[in-house]
Amino acid sequence: MNSLLFHCPTTERPVKTGIAIDMAALRKLQPVTVRLICPHCYNAHEWKLTEGLLGDSRAGMAPTLEAWSPCPR
């Protein structure tokens, strides 16, 4: 399994979400939107899980999901 990654649109740095997934499972995901505060630029971003990228599960790209903060509505 690989890590699900997104890119911060401000810094373009990859962000490891802490979600381990493979390509078959990624293709089956519903288009759920994730809205979180980015640990790199501290702005709120929205992504669909299906827009994520698969990264190397051993990559040391911090921060993980624990560093994310949910966005207030």
C-alpha positions in Angstrom: 0.0 0.0 0.0 1.1 3.5 -0.7 0.4 6.8 1.0 -2.3 9.1 -0.4 -0.8 12.5 -1.1 -2.1 15.9 -2.1 -0.1 19.0 -3.2 -0.6 22.3 -1.4 -1.7 24.7 -4.2 0.2 27.6 -2.5 3.5 26.0 -1.8 3.2 23.0 -4.2 4.7 20.8 -1.5 3.4 17.3 -1.2 1.4 16.5 1.9 1.2 13.0 3.2 -2.4 12.4 4.5 -1.7 9.4 6.7 -4.1 7.3 4.5 -2.6 4.1 3.1 -4.3 3.0 -0.1 -3.6 1.1 -3.3 -4.6 2.0 -6.9 -7.5 -0.4 -7.0 -9.1 1.0 -3.9 -8.4 4.6 -5.0 -10.3 4.0 -8.2 -13.3 2.7 -6.2 -13.5 5.7 -3.9 -16.6 8.0 -3.9 -15.8 11.6 -4.7 -15.7 12.6 -1.1 -14.3 16.2 -0.5 -11.8 16.7 2.2 -11.5 20.3 3.6 -8.5 20.8 5.9 -6.1 23.4 7.1 -2.8 22.9 5.3 0.2 22.4 7.6 2.5 24.1 5.0 0.7 27.4 4.3 -1.9 27.3 7.0 -4.7 28.0 4.5 -7.9 25.9 4.1 -7.8 23.7 1.0 -10.4 21.3 -0.5 -9.6 18.1 -2.4 -11.6 15.2 -3.6 -10.0 11.9 -2.3 -10.1 10.7 -5.9 -7.8 13.6 -6.9 -5.1 12.3 -4.5 -1.7 11.0 -5.7 -0.1 7.7 -4.6 3.3 8.2 -3.0 5.9 6.0 -1.7 4.8 4.5 1.6 8.3 5.0 2.9 8.6 8.6 2.0 9.4 10.9 4.9 7.1 13.6 3.8 5.8 15.1 7.0 3.4 16.2 8.4 0.9 13.3 8.6 -2.8 13.4 9.1 -2.3 14.1 12.8 -0.8 17.5 11.9 -3.9 18.6 9.9 -6.6 20.6 11.4 -10.2 20.4 10.3 -11.6 23.6 8.8 -14.3 25.3 10.7 -17.5 25.7 8.8 
